[in-house]
Amino acid sequence: MSAVYGTLASQPNTEAVNVPPTQSESVKTKMNIPKSALQEKLADGFRWFIPPVLGIMAFIALWALIAQSTDNLPGPLPTWESAKVLFADPFYNKGPNDQGIGWNILYSLYRVGIGFGLAALIGIPLGFMIGRFKFLAAMTAPIISILRPVSPLAWLPIGLLVLHKAEPASIWVIYISSIWPMILNTAVGVRQVPQDYLNVARVLNLSEWKVFTRILFPAVLPHVLTGVRLAIGIAWLVIVAAEMLTGGVGIGFWVWDEWNNLNVEHIIIAIFVVGIIGLLLEQGLIWIAKRFSYE
């Protein structure tokens, strides 16, 4: 009995060591966790929000400074007031040469959509074939090397000569200028597929369709989407210049018409509209690329 009592007495008093925290200490512990998380969120928001705001403010200040020292160049406030009036009724229609900015944007997007869609429909499969077959790649290499550096607007007279109308000529310019990034990026992606994958497909005697759907397409999809993103930027860039030359309804023609009316405020508004729409198109394609990534 004494031995048992001695053994128990020699063991450390764990209950005395693990003293429960007092009420004030537990409250401090509970308050410290959300406080640190809140601080991290505020720091992340500061890093994400403040630098762009400072950049925009610096740009507006520089714009206002240049406008004060330049004749006939409107500053930020007059442009803002003109934008509020312009977008108060963006879809009015008073004839073919007097339509709201909303209709002009939609017509430009329509032309870009058709030209870009045709380029994707032809350019992406052609890029797969060029990357897959060396003979076809060697045959098309000199043609692509000669035609790709040509300015998009140099193709406009050819389109007017062949198609006889301004509308299809503008779509032709969009098509020919946006097809090259999709062809080249797709072909590069096909060439970068590991040869071991194709050797396994050859051993398994897979058909060309299964090689495309099971091996090439998942591996090449990131390159395809990169080419598509570059092509949409070029297409939206070119449509403004093409519409300035062909006329009709569109954001490019609207800019040229406002220049003829000496309405510089509307020209500046159009510059911001073109930039914002181009940014939205690119960000949308980036989201699609992340959504359909096989990685």
Secondary structure, 3 states (H helix, E strand, C coil): CHHHHHHHHHCCCHHHHCCCCCHHHHHHHHHHHHHHHHHHHHHHHHHHHHHHHHHHHHHHHHHHHHHHCCCCCCCHHHHHHHHHHHCCCCCCECCCCCECHHHHHHHHHHHHHHHHHHHHHHHHHHHHHHHHCHHHHHHHHHHHHHHCCCCHHHHHHHHHHHHCCHHHHHHHHHHHHHHHHHHHHHHHHHHCCCHHHHHHHHHCCCCHHHHHHHHHHHHHHHHHHHHHHHHHHHHHHHHHHHHHHHCCCCHHHHHHHHHHCCCHHHHHHHHHHHHHHHHHHHHHHHHHHHHCCCC
